[in-house]
Amino acid sequence: MAVRQVIFATLGAAALALSACSDAENPILMHAAAQERGPDEFSILPTRPLEMPPSLSDLPPPNPGGANRVDPQPMADVARALGGNPAAATAPGAVDGGIVNHASRFGRDAGIREQLAAEDLAHRQRNRGRVLERVFSVNVYHNAYEHMWLDKQAELARWRRAGVRTPTAPPPAE
């Protein structure tokens, strides 16, 4: 009987020791970039079909690593479709700069990314999961962030009660 108790005590101590080996400094709850699974299927974009120019002298000189005539240019395509200037849409910082300026019209904090990263790390450290979840490496992401989820049905009902039109939402159930 005493040998069995020693074995169970040893196994329990080993399990506790293994659970203490986790990275408590920077816990990873659910981080897509942390798992190397192969190529990113969203980074593969279809190209436009090859075309023969009217004159071969119109072709630009070879530019290894540069842009190709058939590479997708979504910003230029949108500008062209809306009747704008594709060159202005693809200028460095043209689109992002306008968005950033509009979003920060009431002011912005230059250190917001670092602040949010620190707050998120503190939240993840407080919500690492229970002992057995840590021992068996159970993903506790959903439990840690569940209180922050938006209830889309309740939010839709709130906007409808306020009289706001929601044309892209499903029609109300009657």
N, C-alpha and C positions, 0 to 999 in steps of 0.2 A: 504494500500500500504506500509506503514512504517513497519508493522508487518512482511510482506513478506520479506522485505529487511533485517530485523534483523535476521530472520530465515536463509536466505541464507548466511549472513555474519557469523553467528554462525556455520553453516555447513562448510563453507570455512575455518574458523579458526580451527575447529576440524580436518578437513582433513590435514591441514598443520601441526598441532600438532602431528597427527599420523605419518606423513611422517618423522618427526624429531626423532621419536622413533627408527629408524633403527640403526643397529650396524655399525656406520660410521668408527669405529676404525679398523674393520676387515671384510669388505664386502665379502660375499660369492657369487660368480657368478655362478659357476657350480662345485660343489664338490661332487663327488659320495659318499664319505665316510660320508658326513653330513646327509645322509638320511638313516635311519634304515628301511630297507624294508624286512628283513628276511635273510635267508641263501644266501651265495654267490655261485651261480651255478658253478662258475669256480673253486671253491676250492674242489669240489667233484670229486675225481679221481677213475676210476675203478681199482679194484685190480686184480691181477692174480688169476687164478683158484687155489683152494686148492689142495694140492698134498700130498700123503702119502709117507713119506721118507722110504728108504729101511730098516732102522732100527730105532726103537723109541729111542734108546740110542744116536742117532746122533742129536736129537733135543736139542736146547739150553735151559737153565733153564728159567722159566717164568720171564718176565721182564715187569711189569706193566708200561704202558706209554712209553715203548720203541718201537723199530722198530719191525715190523712183517715180517715174511718170504715172505708174499704175497703182502706187500706194494709196490706201484710203486717206482721204482728207475730210473728215466729217464736218469740221468747222467751216471750211471753204464751201463744202456742198450745201450746208444749211444757209450760208450767206448768199450763195448763188441762187438757191431756191426761193429765198425771200426777196430777191432783187437787190441785194447788197453787194459790197465789194469784197470778193474772196481774199484779196491781198490784205485788206485791212483786218479781216477776221482771223487771219493766220499770223499776223505780226506778233512778235514776242510780247507777252503780257497784255495783249489787247483785250481778250475776252476775260481772263481771270482778273486783271486789274480793275475792270469795270464792275465786276461782281463783288470783288473785295471792297472797293470804294463804296458801293451802294450798301453792302451789309454793314460796313463800319461807319456809316454816316452819323451815328449817335455816339461814336467813340469806340475804342477797342483797347484791350489790354495786350501788350506785346508778349507777356509771359503766360498767356492763357493755356498754351499747350503743356508747359511744364507744370502749371498749377493743376490742371485736370489730370495729368499723369500721376502726380503725387497723391491727389485725392482718390483716384481709382486704385492705386496701389494700396493705400490705407484701407479702403473698402474691401479689397480682395484679401488682405491680411486678416481683417476681422471676420471674414466669411470663408474660411478655408475648408469648412466641412467638419464633420465629426471624426472621431479617431478612426473608426473602421473605414470611413470614406477616404481618408488620407492613406491608410494602410493599403487598401486595394485600389488606389488611384481612381476613384470614382469622380467623374466630371460633375462639379457642383456649380457650374456656371448659371444654370437656370434658377437654382435655389438662391444664389447670391443676388441676382438681379431681378427676380420676379416682382418685387415690390415697386420696381421702376417701370414695369411694362404698362403700355397704354391699352386700355380696354377699348378697342375700336368700335364695338357696337354701342357702348355707353356714350362714347364721344360723338358718334354719328347721331344718336338720339338727342344728345344735348344741343347740337347745332341745329337739328331740325326743329326742336322746341323753340329755339331762339329765332326761327323764321328764316334761316339762311338756306339758300338753295344749294342742294347737293346733287348736281346733275350727273356726276360720274359714279355715284354710289348706287347700289341696287335700290330699286323702288321699295318704299316702306311696305311691310307685310300688313295686310288688312284682314 
